[in-house]
Amino acid sequence: MDWNAEVVDQIESHWQHQLRPRLDGLTDHEYFWQPVPDCWTISRRGESSAPVSLGTGEFTMDYGPTVDPEPMTTIAWRLAHLIGGFAQDNASRFGGPPTDVATFAYAGTAKEALGQLDHEYGTWVQGVRSLGTEGLTQPQGPSSPPEFADAPMARLFLFTNVELIHHGAEICLLRDLYVRNGSDVSHR
């Protein structure tokens, strides 16, 4: 069995037939829509009310220490979470430009975010595919947290698939709620 093909097919099938088509037509209003007050989001530099702002560009991603309950997040934040994670792993695993979630330049529009997502996802899938089945058995190595350094690369890739499916489903649900409840609510 070609385990690499199976891992890639799992995420590509979801991407092509479920998630990515659902993101078409995303507007800036939806991107920033807050279904409840005080959501974490993407903000112009210096305008966030979150304890921490990540990013190096004009827009930053809200962040902070873990609290209970965790803050609700916007589509913008959820996309940034996925994009930043892909970009960080692409940098450390597949020769992408050096970056991490703290230094990534986050998108200030839905169109820009979807472009970033398409690019980072494409780089990720191409990188995973290039490793072949043998590459899935290799240890994650020193660029992973110490507790995962000896774990096989397959574990990282399967985790990333779960992240994309999980957060993608949340984004789709927020889009459904926006159409039914938020499209008449003005942006913050």
PEZI-V155278 format. One record per residue. N is the residue number from 1. NEAR is the number of other ideal C-beta (glycine too) atoms within 8 Angstrom. D_LAST is the distance of its C-alpha to the last C-alpha in Angstrom with 1 decimal. Layout:
# PEZI-V155278
n,near,d_last
N,NEAR,D_LAST
N,NEAR,D_LAST
This chain:
# PEZI-V155278
n,near,d_last
1,3,51.1
2,6,48.7
3,9,46.0
4,13,44.0
5,7,43.8
6,9,42.8
7,14,39.9
8,11,38.7
9,8,39.3
10,9,37.2
11,13,34.0
12,9,34.8
13,9,35.5
14,13,32.2
15,12,30.3
16,8,32.2
17,6,32.4
18,10,29.4
19,11,26.5
20,9,26.3
21,8,26.9
22,10,23.9
23,10,21.6
24,6,22.8
25,4,20.5
26,11,17.3
27,7,14.7
28,9,11.9
29,8,9.5
30,13,11.3
31,14,11.6
32,13,8.0
33,13,7.4
34,11,7.4
35,11,10.4
36,6,10.6
37,4,9.1
38,7,9.8
39,12,10.3
40,12,12.0
41,12,10.9
42,14,11.9
43,11,10.9
44,8,12.7
45,10,15.8
46,4,15.7
47,5,12.0
48,9,12.1
49,4,12.7
50,11,15.0
51,5,18.7
52,7,19.5
53,11,18.1
54,11,20.2
55,13,21.1
56,5,22.9
57,10,20.9
58,6,18.1
59,13,15.6
60,13,16.2
61,16,16.0
62,16,15.1
63,9,18.4
64,9,20.6
65,4,23.6
66,4,24.1
67,7,23.0
68,4,23.7
69,4,21.8
70,6,20.1
71,11,16.3
72,10,14.6
73,10,13.5
74,16,11.6
75,14,13.8
76,13,13.2
77,14,14.6
78,13,17.4
79,14,18.4
80,14,18.6
81,11,20.7
82,14,23.1
83,15,23.3
84,14,23.9
85,11,26.5
86,14,28.3
87,15,28.3
88,12,29.7
89,12,32.4
90,14,33.2
91,12,33.8
92,6,36.0
93,7,37.8
94,11,38.0
95,3,38.2
96,9,34.6
97,4,33.4
98,4,33.1
99,9,29.7
100,9,28.1
101,10,24.6
102,6,24.5
103,7,25.5
104,17,24.0
105,7,21.9
106,15,18.8
107,14,17.3
108,9,14.4
109,8,14.7
110,13,15.7
111,7,19.1
112,9,19.8
113,16,19.0
114,11,21.3
115,9,23.9
116,11,23.8
117,13,24.2
118,9,27.0
119,8,28.8
120,13,28.6
121,11,29.5
122,8,32.4
123,12,33.7
124,13,33.5
125,12,35.5
126,9,38.0
127,11,38.5
128,11,39.1
129,8,41.4
130,8,43.4
131,11,44.4
132,7,46.4
133,8,47.5
134,7,49.3
135,10,46.2
136,14,44.4
137,8,47.2
138,10,46.8
139,8,45.3
140,13,41.7
141,7,43.1
142,4,41.9
143,6,38.5
144,10,37.5
145,5,37.0
146,5,40.6
147,4,40.7
148,10,40.2
149,11,42.4
150,5,45.3
151,9,43.4
152,9,43.9
153,12,41.4
154,10,41.2
155,10,39.4
156,12,36.6
157,11,36.3
158,9,36.3
159,8,33.6
160,13,31.5
161,12,32.1
162,8,30.9
163,10,27.7
164,14,27.0
165,11,27.9
166,8,26.1
167,11,22.7
168,13,23.2
169,8,23.7
170,9,20.5
171,13,18.6
172,10,20.6
173,8,19.9
174,14,16.1
175,12,16.8
176,8,19.0
177,10,16.6
178,12,14.0
179,8,16.9
180,6,18.0
181,8,15.0
182,11,11.6
183,7,12.6
184,3,12.2
185,6,8.8
186,3,6.3
187,6,3.8
188,4,0.0
